[in-house]
Amino acid sequence: MNLSWLYHIPSFLFFILVILFFAGFSVAGYLLTRKHVTRWLGEPPAQNEVLSYYIAATGVVYGITLGLIAIGVWENYIRINNYVEEEAANLTALYRDVSSYPEPSRSQLQGELKEYTHYLVKEAWPSQEKGIVSSNGVDLMNNFQETLYAFEPHTEGQKIVHNSSLMQYNAYIALRRLRIENVTREVPHMIWWVVFFGALINLVLSWLFVVKNRPLHVLMNALLGALIGSLIFLIITLDFPFKGWFRISPEPFETAYEQLMK
């Protein structure tokens, strides 16, 4: 489900809209079905005792399911953020390693890493925020790899530095691939169907209660809808780690570029 267009709405405004939508839907459903429910089930307490068992069971199942989805999305967000930080750390370590190479290899390798880091901040990240994976980084990395692999160490010290550079480079490539693979990854469509269908079931069951105190019933329905809406808002917010209001920033790469490379 492509929800990226929602990120053009200010975060707080979108949060309020989601809460109001689910709370309003819950209250509207209650108001529309109130007379029919009383006619079907009778006057209070009607079948409230039986309904309470069902809504307790469905509430637990749905609550656990929705909570697990929210936790899974949050853990995925944290994991990808860690990938980005580790990727920037590896890139920094790689730059320091190649800084120990003799000339002219040192200047060439440093220049290629500097160009690649600048590309990450200025081109790759803005593209990721749109859900696009830029292919220009592949060419830049290929150029760096050719230069790195072409270097022939002549002393024991150069061999040690070169082996360290190769290890850092391979680790960086793996982390880079993990980041790229998660640019377009999202919550599967079937999970969204389960989320909304489960919400509907719980709201419908809440409409079937027959309560004399109408304002209390309206308030309870509004709060139930608001709770469901807030959890769905959380899932939407963290669904695309590189998009939206709380997207992962290129700050680690910016820091490396400004403090070390520039």
Residue pairs with C-beta under 8 A, 6 or more apart in sequence:
1 186
1 187
1 189
1 192
2 186
3 236
3 239
3 240
4 130
4 131
4 240
4 243
4 244
6 14
6 236
6 244
7 240
7 243
7 244
7 245
9 17
10 245
11 237
11 244
11 245
11 246
14 233
15 230
15 233
18 229
18 230
18 232
18 233
18 236
19 226
19 229
19 230
19 233
21 229
22 199
22 225
22 226
22 228
22 229
22 232
23 221
23 222
23 223
23 225
23 226
23 229
24 222
24 225
25 203
25 225
26 203
26 206
26 221
26 222
26 224
26 225
27 218
27 221
27 222
27 225
29 203
29 204
29 207
29 221
30 206
30 207
30 217
30 218
30 221
31 218
33 207
33 208
34 207
34 214
37 207
37 208
37 209
37 210
38 46
38 210
41 47
41 208
41 210
42 210
43 210
44 210
44 211
44 212
45 210
46 210
47 208
47 210
48 209
48 210
48 211
51 205
51 208
51 209
52 209
54 205
55 202
55 205
55 206
58 198
58 201
58 202
58 205
59 202
61 198
62 198
62 199
62 201
62 202
65 194
65 195
65 198
66 195
66 198
66 228
66 231
66 232
67 231
69 187
69 191
69 195
69 235
70 231
70 234
70 235
73 187
73 234
73 235
73 238
73 239
74 234
74 238
76 182
76 238
76 241
77 238
77 241
77 248
80 178
80 179
80 182
80 241
80 248
81 241
81 248
83 175
83 178
83 179
83 182
84 179
84 248
84 250
84 252
85 252
86 175
87 172
87 175
87 176
87 179
87 252
88 252
88 253
88 255
88 256
89 252
90 168
90 171
90 172
90 175
91 113
91 117
91 172
91 253
91 256
92 256
92 260
93 168
94 113
94 165
94 168
94 169
94 172
95 110
95 113
95 114
95 256
95 260
95 261
96 260
97 161
97 164
97 165
97 168
98 105
98 106
98 109
98 110
98 113
98 148
98 165
99 106
99 110
100 106
100 161
101 109
101 151
101 158
101 161
101 162
101 165
102 158
105 147
105 151
108 147
109 144
109 147
109 148
110 261
112 140
112 143
112 144
112 147
113 144
113 261
114 257
114 261
114 262
115 140
116 137
116 140
116 141
116 144
117 253
117 256
117 257
117 261
118 257
119 136
119 137
119 140
120 137
120 250
120 253
121 250
121 253
121 254
121 257
123 134
123 136
124 134
124 136
124 137
124 250
125 242
125 249
125 250
127 133
127 134
128 134
128 183
128 242
128 243
129 242
129 243
129 247
130 243
131 183
131 184
131 240
131 242
131 243
132 183
133 180
133 183
133 184
137 176
141 173
141 176
144 169
145 169
148 165
148 166
148 169
151 162
153 159
153 161
153 162
182 241
182 242
183 242
186 239
186 240
187 235
187 239
195 232
195 235
199 228
199 232
202 224
202 228
203 221
203 224
203 225
203 228
206 220
206 221
206 224
207 221
209 217
211 217
237 244
237 245
237 246
238 246
240 247
241 247
241 248
242 248
